[in-house]
Amino acid sequence: MAAGSNSLTRVFGGSPIGVLLRLVLLCVIVGLVMDQLNLNAFEVLRHAARAIEELIANSADLLRHIGRYFLIGAMVVIPIWILLRIFRMGSGRG
């Protein structure tokens, strides 16, 4: 039984009963503070979900702009690069 107790202590980071008691106390304290601040756990999750949705939407918009800039730049850079390659091959420095 000592080996099982040792592995539980390692998993929990201390005595399992002690850790559970500390977690219960911490949950009560955090719940009290959140209640005093009129914070609801579901509202916090909804705000987090909205923030993630906005991040994704803004990222998509950013990627759209980057793609547009890439295409505009490629219309200039690629032909110049091709011409430089042709001239270098013609001069033997290829």
N, C-alpha and C positions, 0 to 999 in steps of 0.2 A: 504494500500500500504506500510505502514511502516514495517509491519511484513515481507512482501516479500523482501523489501529492506534489512532488517536485516539479513534474511537467505542468500541472495546473498552476503552480506558483509562477512558473516561467511564462505561461500563456497570459495570465492575468496581470503580471507585473507585481505580484505580492500575494498575500494570503487572499484566496478567492472571496471569503466572507468579508474581510476587511475592504477589499476593492468594491464589492457590491454595496456595502454600507456607504462608502464614500460616494459612489455613483448615485445612490438614492438621495443622499443629502444634497449633492450638487444639482440633481434634477429639481428638487424642491426649491432650492435657492434661485436657480435660473428661472423656474416657473413663476416664482414670486416677483422677481425683478421684471420679467416680461409682462406680467399682469399689471404691475404698477405703471409700466410704460405704455399700457394699452396695446401691446404687441400680441398678435395672434400667430401661432406657428404656421397656420395655413396661409395667412396673409404674407408672412415672410417667404414661404415657398412660392406663392403666386408672384411676388416681386422678383424673386430669383429667376423664375421661369420667364417672366417678361424681360428681364435683363439679358438672359441668354438669347431670347428671340430677337431682341434689338441688336445684340452683338452679331448674330447670324445675318440679319437683314443688312446691317451696316457693312459687314464683311462682303456680302454679295455685291453691294453697291460699289465698294472699294475695288473688288475684283473686276467689275464691269469697267470702271474707269481705267484701271491698269491695263486691261485688255485693249481698250480703245487707244491708250497712249502707245502700247506696243505696236498695234497695227499702223498707226500714223508714223511712228518712228521707223518701222520696218519698211515702209514704202520709200524711205530715203536711204536707210542704212544698207539694206540688202542689195539694191542695184549698184551702189557705190562699191560695196565689197566685191561684187561680181566683176565690176570693171577693173578694180585693183588686182584681182586674181588673174584676169585675162592679161593685163599689162605686165604683171610679174612673170607669167608663163612665157610671154613673148620676149621678155628680156633675158630669159634663161635662169632667173633666180628662183623660180617656181616653188 
